[in-house]
Structure formats: structure tokens, C-alpha cells
Amino acid sequence: MNIYVANIPWKASEDQLRELFSQYGEVASAKIIMDRETQRSRGFGFVEMTDDSAARQAISSLNGADFLGKALVVNEARPREERSGGGGGYRSGGGGGGFRRGGFNREQ
């Protein structure tokens, strides 16, 4: 099961997150999401556990629990939604005169 973990302290490491969840069962992976530009933690991450029963126990036990001075928000991760490629919708050309092929556009 994939678990979403929010309100992770910036000073926390992925190893510390893995250790916290491993108290409840086998942790397949623990990932803290980092900002691309600053390389700092964005304060949330994902933990994947191999056993769904252990994962549910971890969720119920760790949601609201203190982790390095902050109360964690822990719940089952929702499937990632597909991102659309465009900015949405049809963009019409046009608008305000100016130069066009064949010279300056002016009324005749």
C-alpha cells in the first residue's frame, strides 16, 4: 500500500521516515518530495509498505503523531491523476492589427 505523509519536518530524512514506519511492518520505500529549484523538502512524501494490514495500522497509529516536533498527517495515497499536456482550450489568434504577411494591415 502506498501511504501519503504530510507535515514532515524539513530536517527529517528518508531514513528517519522509513524507521518510523518500519515499527509497523516492512517498508518497501520511503520518499520525501524535494523542491526542484531549492532542493529543500516540500514537507510531504510517500511510504510504500508491502503488507496492507500493517500499512493500515501505521496510518491509524501515526496520523496526528508527533514526528520531530510536528504532527504528521498520514493517509492512504490516492492514485496519481494523469496530467493533461496543454494549457486547456482553444486559443484563437487575432487581436489588434499590426504587420501581417503582405504589409501593414489597414482599412481600405
Beta strands, then each sheet from edge to edge (+ up, - down):
strand 1: 2-6
strand 2: 27-34
strand 3: 41-49
strand 4: 66-67
strand 5: 70-71
strand 6: 73-76
strand 7: 98-100
strand 8: 103-105
sheet 1: 2+ 3- 1+ 6-
sheet 2: 4+ 5-
sheet 3: 7+ 8-
end
